[in-house]
Amino acid sequence: MKNTYSILFLTMMLTPITGMSQGSVKEMVDSKRFVFQAQSMTPLRGSMRTLSPGYTLKVSPDTITSDLPYAGRAYTAAYGSTDGGMKFKATDFDYTVKEKKKGWSINIITKKVTGSPRVIISVFDNGNASIVISSSDRDSITYNGVINGGSQ
């Protein structure tokens, strides 16, 4: 069963998305205008979990909005909070891009956000992407999915 998930995951990461050219992906990365749609998550202390559609991380030139689920260890929690997801909105952040062999590495450091989440996005030239979010008050978590220029 575990091997089946591994093969499915590798196939997903290696299969290009139809209609997504390297140029359009580069344009989205450089313009800071894209939406990451999560398909799976892997907590630091756990196994991969497939996600239902609708979990996103939206990037625009002036705002980063995360609406992703979270499974893992939290070291602090807000009193009375009922939301356990990796949810935040940042308007003050640093965004740096490094070109890699078959894609890009985007490093986003948020400011004035509880837990100071740091987001590292690996974007491949076919539109597939992987995100690692680390925070001062939670274990890090990895998400796999795709990016597109969807509605902001």
N, CA, C and O of each residue as an XYZ file, in Angstrom:
608
protein
N       0.827     -1.190      0.000
C       0.000      0.000      0.000
C       0.870      1.253      0.000
O       0.596      2.205     -0.730
N       1.927      1.249      0.826
C       2.817      2.399      0.899
C       3.538      2.594     -0.437
O       3.742      3.724     -0.880
N       3.925      1.474     -1.080
C       4.591      1.574     -2.376
C       3.661      2.151     -3.433
O       4.105      2.889     -4.313
N       2.372      1.820     -3.356
C       1.400      2.352     -4.309
C       1.329      3.872     -4.194
O       1.295      4.565     -5.211
N       1.305      4.401     -2.958
C       1.283      5.843     -2.762
C       2.572      6.481     -3.274
O       2.537      7.557     -3.873
N       3.693      5.831     -3.044
C       4.967      6.370     -3.512
C       5.001      6.450     -5.029
O       5.449      7.451     -5.588
N       4.538      5.420     -5.691
C       4.521      5.405     -7.149
C       3.560      6.471     -7.669
O       3.875      7.175     -8.629
N       2.397      6.593     -7.042
C       1.417      7.604     -7.438
C       1.999      9.015     -7.275
O       1.827      9.866     -8.148
N       2.680      9.251     -6.164
C       3.284     10.551     -5.899
C       4.363     10.870     -6.929
O       4.394     11.978     -7.465
N       5.241      9.921     -7.212
C       6.304     10.141     -8.195
C       5.734     10.397     -9.578
O       6.232     11.255    -10.306
N       4.698      9.662     -9.946
C       4.061      9.868    -11.234
C       3.481     11.273    -11.319
O       3.606     11.942    -12.344
N       2.846     11.717    -10.237
C       2.259     13.051    -10.201
C       3.344     14.118    -10.363
O       3.149     15.093    -11.089
N       4.476     13.940     -9.697
C       5.535     14.937     -9.746
C       6.242     14.966    -11.102
O       6.762     16.010    -11.498
N       6.272     13.849    -11.812
C       6.995     13.771    -13.072
C       6.113     13.987    -14.290
O       6.632     14.207    -15.385
N       4.805     13.932    -14.135
C       3.892     14.111    -15.258
C       3.643     15.595    -15.481
O       3.173     16.286    -14.576
N       3.956     16.099    -16.687
C       3.730     17.516    -16.924
C       2.249     17.848    -16.983
O       1.430     17.008    -17.358
N       1.912     19.063    -16.615
C       0.539     19.537    -16.672
C       0.303     20.039    -18.093
O       1.089     20.831    -18.612
N      -0.765     19.586    -18.713
C      -1.032     20.007    -20.082
C      -1.332     21.494    -20.124
O      -2.042     22.023    -19.269
N      -0.779     22.162    -21.133
C      -1.029     23.577    -21.314
C      -0.149     24.480    -20.467
O      -0.252     25.701    -20.590
N       0.698     23.948    -19.626
C       1.548     24.757    -18.752
C       2.955     24.759    -19.343
O       3.646     23.741    -19.306
N       3.380     25.899    -19.889
C       4.709     25.988    -20.470
C       5.673     26.554    -19.444
O       5.270     27.190    -18.470
N       6.955     26.309    -19.683
C       7.974     26.809    -18.775
C       7.925     28.330    -18.710
O       8.138     28.917    -17.649
N       7.644     28.969    -19.844
C       7.566     30.425    -19.885
C       6.445     30.976    -19.028
O       6.635     31.970    -18.327
N       5.269     30.342    -19.073
C       4.147     30.843    -18.271
C       4.386     30.620    -16.783
O       3.970     31.440    -15.964
N       5.051     29.524    -16.420
C       5.379     29.282    -15.013
C       6.377     30.332    -14.537
O       6.219     30.893    -13.453
N       7.402     30.599    -15.342
C       8.403     31.611    -14.982
C       7.744     32.981    -14.816
O       8.079     33.729    -13.897
N       6.812     33.304    -15.703
C       6.108     34.583    -15.619
C       5.329     34.697    -14.305
O       5.333     35.752    -13.670
N       4.659     33.610    -13.896
C       3.900     33.629    -12.639
C       4.840     33.821    -11.450
O       4.552     34.604    -10.545
N       5.970     33.100    -11.456
C       6.931     33.184    -10.356
C       7.522     34.584    -10.270
O       7.601     35.160     -9.185
N       7.938     35.134    -11.412
C       8.558     36.466    -11.418
C       7.569     37.578    -11.067
O       7.947     38.559    -10.426
N       6.308     37.436    -11.481
C       5.317     38.478    -11.222
C       4.683     38.380     -9.838
O       3.915     39.257     -9.443
N       5.002     37.314     -9.098
C       4.409     37.070     -7.773
C       2.895     36.967     -7.872
O       2.179     37.486     -7.015
N       2.408     36.305     -8.902
C       0.962     36.129     -9.093
C       0.666     34.676     -9.433
O       0.688     34.274    -10.596
N       0.388     33.893     -8.383
C       0.005     32.503     -8.615
C      -0.723     31.953     -7.402
O      -0.683     32.517     -6.308
N      -1.385     30.840     -7.634
C      -2.086     30.130     -6.572
C      -1.535     28.712     -6.521
O      -1.518     28.010     -7.532
N      -1.086     28.295     -5.344
C      -0.664     26.914     -5.124
C      -1.881     26.143     -4.641
O      -2.528     26.536     -3.670
N      -2.190     25.044     -5.318
C      -3.298     24.176     -4.911
C      -2.718     22.884     -4.348
O      -2.114     22.094     -5.073
N      -2.907     22.680     -3.059
C      -2.335     21.520     -2.374
C      -3.098     20.251     -2.735
O      -4.328     20.234     -2.764
N      -2.344     19.190     -3.008
C      -2.933     17.880     -3.295
C      -2.626     16.867     -2.193
O      -3.369     15.907     -1.992
N      -1.510     17.099     -1.479
C      -1.154     16.223     -0.365
C      -0.315     16.996      0.636
O       0.253     18.040      0.316
N      -0.242     16.464      1.863
C       0.606     17.067      2.891
C       1.338     15.962      3.627
O       0.849     14.838      3.744
N       2.526     16.303      4.124
C       3.328     15.363      4.896
C       3.826     16.077      6.145
O       4.719     16.920      6.059
N       3.257     15.750      7.307
C       3.746     16.359      8.549
C       5.165     15.879      8.860
O       5.593     14.830      8.378
N       5.886     16.651      9.667
C       7.247     16.285     10.054
C       7.277     14.911     10.720
O       8.181     14.115     10.466
N       6.304     14.637     11.560
C       6.256     13.372     12.307
C       5.067     12.528     11.850
O       4.224     12.148     12.663
N       5.001     12.241     10.580
C       3.868     11.458     10.106
C       4.017     11.057      8.661
O       5.056     11.278      8.040
N       2.969     10.467      8.135
C       3.001     10.008      6.755
C       2.158     10.924      5.867
O       1.371     11.735      6.354
N       2.342     10.777      4.564
C       1.643     11.602      3.600
C       0.137     11.391      3.692
O      -0.341     10.278      3.911
N      -0.597     12.484      3.520
C      -2.056     12.436      3.518
C      -2.562     13.160      2.271
O      -2.165     14.292      1.996
N      -3.433     12.502      1.528
C      -4.045     13.113      0.351
C      -5.103     14.099      0.811
O      -5.837     13.835      1.763
N      -5.179     15.229      0.136
C      -6.117     16.289      0.519
C      -7.248     16.415     -0.490
O      -7.071     16.141     -1.677
N      -8.387     16.822     -0.015
C      -9.493     17.148     -0.915
C      -9.203     18.515     -1.534
O      -8.422     19.283     -0.972
N      -9.810     18.837     -2.673
C      -9.545     20.121     -3.335
C      -9.980     21.308     -2.472
O     -10.847     21.180     -1.607
N      -9.366     22.451     -2.722
C      -9.782     23.679     -2.056
C      -8.755     24.286     -1.114
O      -8.954     25.405     -0.643
N      -7.667     23.588     -0.824
C      -6.641     24.131      0.065
C      -5.602     24.869     -0.778
O      -5.014     24.292     -1.693
N      -5.381     26.142     -0.466
C      -4.530     26.965     -1.317
C      -3.563     27.846     -0.527
O      -3.743     28.106      0.663
N      -2.533     28.293     -1.240
C      -1.656     29.358     -0.791
C      -1.623     30.337     -1.964
O      -1.140     30.002     -3.045
N      -2.137     31.546     -1.745
C      -2.234     32.544     -2.814
C      -1.115     33.570     -2.654
O      -0.880     34.100     -1.569
N      -0.440     33.830     -3.758
C       0.658     34.784     -3.762
C       0.310     35.909     -4.722
O      -0.026     35.666     -5.881
N       0.391     37.136     -4.236
C       0.241     38.324     -5.069
C       1.347     39.290     -4.645
O       1.962     39.094     -3.597
N       1.606     40.316     -5.433
C       2.720     41.209     -5.099
C       2.646     41.834     -3.702
O       3.678     42.147     -3.109
N       1.437     42.016     -3.178
C       1.327     42.682     -1.879
C       0.785     41.811     -0.748
O       0.739     42.265      0.396
N       0.370     40.566     -1.033
C      -0.235     39.725      0.002
C       0.063     38.244     -0.234
O       0.059     37.762     -1.367
N       0.319     37.544      0.858
C       0.411     36.082      0.858
C      -0.728     35.602      1.741
O      -0.829     36.016      2.896
N      -1.598     34.725      1.210
C      -2.721     34.199      1.986
C      -2.640     32.681      1.994
O      -2.683     32.046      0.940
N      -2.525     32.105      3.177
C      -2.455     30.658      3.327
C      -3.758     30.143      3.921
O      -4.217     30.618      4.959
N      -4.339     29.170      3.246
C      -5.536     28.483      3.734
C      -5.279     26.982      3.590
O      -5.961     26.279      2.844
N      -4.277     26.522      4.326
C      -3.845     25.127      4.246
C      -4.149     24.404      5.550
O      -4.164     25.022      6.614
N      -4.391     23.097      5.474
C      -4.626     22.336      6.710
C      -3.301     22.099      7.425
O      -2.233     22.285      6.842
N      -3.371     21.692      8.678
C      -2.161     21.388      9.439
C      -2.372     20.124     10.258
O      -3.415     19.941     10.885
N      -1.384     19.271     10.243
C      -1.350     18.093     11.106
C       0.068     18.023     11.647
O       1.026     17.957     10.876
N       0.202     18.035     12.919
C       1.536     18.005     13.510
C       1.495     18.557     14.916
O       0.428     18.773     15.490
N       2.674     18.781     15.456
C       2.796     19.233     16.827
C       2.841     20.762     16.888
O       3.658     21.397     16.221
N       1.964     21.330     17.683
C       1.967     22.773     17.926
C       2.527     23.005     19.321
O       2.146     22.323     20.272
N       3.430     23.965     19.440
C       4.062     24.244     20.725
C       3.297     25.288     21.522
O       3.397     25.333     22.748
N       2.531     26.132     20.828
C       1.664     27.103     21.493
C       0.365     27.183     20.703
O       0.322     26.862     19.516
N      -0.677     27.610     21.372
C      -1.967     27.791     20.703
C      -2.636     29.035     21.262
O      -2.522     29.345     22.448
N      -3.326     29.732     20.395
C      -4.044     30.924     20.843
C      -5.218     30.499     21.720
O      -5.906     29.524     21.418
N      -5.436     31.221     22.785
C      -6.517     30.902     23.706
C      -7.854     31.019     22.992
O      -8.141     32.045     22.375
N      -8.667     29.988     23.069
C      -9.984     30.000     22.474
C     -10.003     29.751     20.968
O     -11.062     29.823     20.344
N      -8.852     29.461     20.382
C      -8.789     29.248     18.941
C      -9.407     27.902     18.570
O      -9.150     26.890     19.222
N     -10.218     27.901     17.524
C     -10.811     26.644     17.050
C     -10.251     26.252     15.692
O     -10.631     25.220     15.138
N      -9.355     27.063     15.152
C      -8.784     26.795     13.837
C      -7.376     26.248     13.991
O      -6.490     26.937     14.497
N      -7.166     25.016     13.558
C      -5.857     24.399     13.689
C      -5.082     24.372     12.398
O      -4.034     23.729     12.331
N      -5.555     25.043     11.374
C      -4.881     25.009     10.078
C      -3.674     25.923     10.024
O      -3.409     26.694     10.946
N      -2.945     25.818      8.915
C      -1.817     26.709      8.642
C      -2.393     27.890      7.867
O      -2.200     28.021      6.659
N      -3.109     28.747      8.602
C      -3.849     29.850      7.990
C      -3.262     31.171      8.456
O      -3.157     31.438      9.653
N      -2.883     31.989      7.488
C      -2.373     33.317      7.805
C      -2.475     34.205      6.570
O      -2.611     33.734      5.441
N      -2.404     35.513      6.832
C      -2.393     36.508      5.762
C      -1.264     37.472      6.081
O      -1.228     38.063      7.160
N      -0.345     37.629      5.139
C       0.803     38.507      5.358
C       0.853     39.582      4.278
O       0.780     39.288      3.085
N       0.976     40.827      4.714
C       1.138     41.924      3.763
C       2.558     42.493      3.822
O       2.957     43.277      2.961
N       3.306     42.096      4.835
C       4.698     42.514      4.992
C       5.559     41.253      4.930
O       5.562     40.451      5.864
N       6.289     41.082      3.825
C       7.086     39.866      3.648
C       8.228     40.116      2.667
O       8.179     41.042      1.857
N       9.256     39.272      2.758
C      10.356     39.266      1.792
C      10.139     38.099      0.848
O       9.797     37.002      1.289
N      10.335     38.321     -0.458
C      10.110     37.313     -1.497
C      11.359     37.266     -2.362
O      11.663     38.226     -3.070
N      12.085     36.151     -2.310
C      13.279     36.008     -3.140
C      13.166     34.744     -3.982
O      12.635     33.727     -3.534
N      13.675     34.824     -5.211
C      13.603     33.709     -6.158
C      15.016     33.339     -6.591
O      15.829     34.206     -6.912
N      15.293     32.041     -6.596
C      16.552     31.518     -7.141
C      16.205     30.525     -8.230
O      15.377     29.634     -8.039
N      16.850     30.690     -9.379
C      16.607     29.759    -10.477
C      17.402     28.483    -10.225
O      18.578     28.527     -9.862
N      16.743     27.352    -10.422
C      17.360     26.031    -10.253
C      17.421     25.352    -11.608
O      16.995     25.920    -12.614
N      17.949     24.138    -11.637
C      18.133     23.404    -12.892
C      16.819     23.190    -13.647
O      16.764     23.421    -14.855
N      15.771     22.757    -12.965
C      14.489     22.497    -13.623
C      13.349     23.251    -12.957
O      12.239     22.733    -12.837
N      13.626     24.481    -12.522
C      12.576     25.259    -11.888
C      13.133     26.395    -11.063
O      14.168     26.974    -11.394
N      12.429     26.712     -9.974
C      12.769     27.854     -9.146
C      12.563     27.515     -7.671
O      11.750     26.661     -7.317
N      13.311     28.198     -6.835
C      13.139     28.098     -5.389
C      12.734     29.484     -4.900
O      13.454     30.462     -5.103
N      11.583     29.553     -4.259
C      11.060     30.825     -3.754
C      11.114     30.785     -2.235
O      10.622     29.845     -1.610
N      11.708     31.799     -1.654
C      11.817     31.892     -0.199
C      10.992     33.095      0.253
O      11.263     34.228     -0.145
N       9.987     32.842      1.085
C       9.119     33.904      1.584
C       9.262     33.955      3.105
O       9.006     32.971      3.799
N       9.669     35.101      3.599
C       9.782     35.302      5.047
C       8.726     36.330      5.437
O       8.780     37.486      5.016
N       7.766     35.890      6.246
C       6.680     36.784      6.657
C       7.104     37.599      7.872
O       7.951     37.178      8.660
N       6.503     38.758      8.001
C       6.763     39.645      9.133
C       5.419     40.019      9.745
O       4.418     40.120      9.035
N       5.393     40.222     11.033
C       4.187     40.642     11.759
C       3.048     39.632     11.644
O       1.876     40.006     11.598
N       3.405     38.342     11.597
C       2.420     37.260     11.560
C       2.733     36.328     12.724
O       3.898     36.005     12.956
N       1.714     35.892     13.456
C       1.911     34.999     14.596
C       2.658     33.747     14.153
O       2.276     33.096     13.181
N       3.716     33.420     14.868
C       4.518     32.242     14.558
C       5.577     32.490     13.504
O       6.403     31.614     13.246
N       5.574     33.667     12.888
C       6.540     34.039     11.848
C       6.780     32.928     10.827
O       7.911     32.466     10.681
N       5.735     32.492     10.118
C       5.924     31.400      9.168
C       6.899     31.758      8.055
O       6.872     32.856      7.499
N       7.765     30.790      7.747
C       8.704     30.908      6.631
C       8.270     29.884      5.593
O       8.081     28.711      5.912
N       8.113     30.325      4.361
C       7.590     29.474      3.296
C       8.671     29.292      2.235
O       9.195     30.268      1.698
N       8.998     28.040      1.939
C       9.937     27.732      0.859
C       9.162     26.948     -0.190
O       8.648     25.863      0.082
N       9.083     27.511     -1.398
C       8.333     26.893     -2.485
C       9.304     26.446     -3.567
O      10.068     27.257     -4.091
N       9.280     25.177     -3.900
C      10.046     24.651     -5.028
C       9.068     24.478     -6.173
O       8.157     23.653     -6.102
N       9.258     25.260     -7.234
C       8.373     25.215     -8.388
C       9.135     24.578     -9.542
O      10.252     24.989     -9.857
N       8.533     23.581    -10.170
C       9.148     22.916    -11.311
C       8.606     23.521    -12.593
O       7.504     24.069    -12.607
N       9.378     23.425    -13.675
C       8.985     24.097    -14.913
C       7.706     23.553    -15.539
O       7.184     24.152    -16.478
N       7.185     22.421    -15.035
C       5.909     21.889    -15.540
C       4.712     22.336    -14.694
O       3.583     21.932    -14.970
N       4.946     23.171    -13.663
C       3.861     23.676    -12.840
C       3.656     22.929    -11.533
O       2.908     23.393    -10.672
N       4.298     21.789    -11.367
C       4.213     21.088    -10.079
C       5.022     21.867     -9.048
O       5.983     22.554     -9.395
N       4.632     21.760     -7.787
C       5.307     22.525     -6.747
C       5.262     21.791     -5.416
O       4.399     20.947     -5.172
N       6.208     22.134     -4.575
C       6.293     21.602     -3.216
C       6.550     22.777     -2.288
O       7.361     23.652     -2.591
N       5.857     22.793     -1.159
C       6.013     23.881     -0.190
C       6.401     23.294      1.163
O       5.831     22.296      1.603
N       7.368     23.920      1.812
C       7.697     23.607      3.199
C       7.418     24.868      3.999
O       7.947     25.937      3.694
N       6.584     24.739      5.024
C       6.297     25.873      5.907
C       6.841     25.536      7.289
O       6.479     24.524      7.890
N       7.716     26.406      7.775
C       8.229     26.247      9.139
C       7.803     27.467      9.947
O       7.690     28.577      9.428
N       7.575     27.227     11.216
C       7.054     28.265     12.089
C       7.697     28.112     13.460
O       8.124     27.021     13.834
N       7.762     29.201     14.200
C       8.372     29.138     15.533
C       7.489     28.414     16.541
O       7.979     27.987     17.586
N       6.188     28.266     16.249
C       5.307     27.638     17.226
C       4.720     26.299     16.780
O       3.826     25.771     17.441
N       5.217     25.733     15.653
C       4.725     24.444     15.168
C       5.844     23.684     14.469
O       6.833     24.274     14.032
N       5.678     22.364     14.368
C       6.582     21.570     13.536
C       6.389     21.971     12.078
O       5.310     22.415     11.686
N       7.429     21.815     11.289
C       7.305     22.139      9.866
C       6.443     21.092      9.164
O       6.259     19.983      9.666
N       5.922     21.463      7.999
C       5.047     20.586      7.234
C       5.310     20.829      5.752
O       5.643     21.942      5.345
N       5.159     19.779      4.952
C       5.382     19.851      3.505
C       4.074     19.612      2.775
O       3.296     18.732      3.144
N       3.837     20.399      1.740
C       2.660     20.254      0.881
C       3.138     20.030     -0.553
O       4.124     20.630     -0.981
N       2.453     19.180     -1.283
C       2.733     18.966     -2.694
C       1.491     19.299     -3.481
O       0.377     19.039     -3.028
N       1.672     19.881     -4.675
C       0.540     20.244     -5.504
C       0.975     20.907     -6.775
O       2.038     20.593     -7.310
N       0.171     21.822     -7.270
C       0.437     22.516     -8.524
C       0.199     24.015     -8.334
O      -0.541     24.439     -7.446
N       0.856     24.809     -9.202
C       0.559     26.232     -9.199
C      -0.131     26.581    -10.509
O       0.060     25.930    -11.536
N      -0.931     27.622    -10.436
C      -1.556     28.158    -11.643
C      -1.789     29.637    -11.423
O      -1.610     30.149    -10.318
N      -2.183     30.311    -12.468
C      -2.428     31.748    -12.374
C      -3.876     32.036    -12.023
O      -4.423     33.065    -12.419
N      -4.497     31.128    -11.281
C      -5.918     31.224    -10.931
C      -6.287     32.532    -10.282
O      -5.443     33.394    -10.037
N      -7.572     32.657    -10.008
C      -8.104     33.897     -9.445
C      -7.475     34.200     -8.102
O      -7.300     33.314     -7.265
N      -7.144     35.445     -7.911
C      -6.509     35.896     -6.667
C      -7.581     36.319     -5.716
O      -7.283     36.739     -4.598
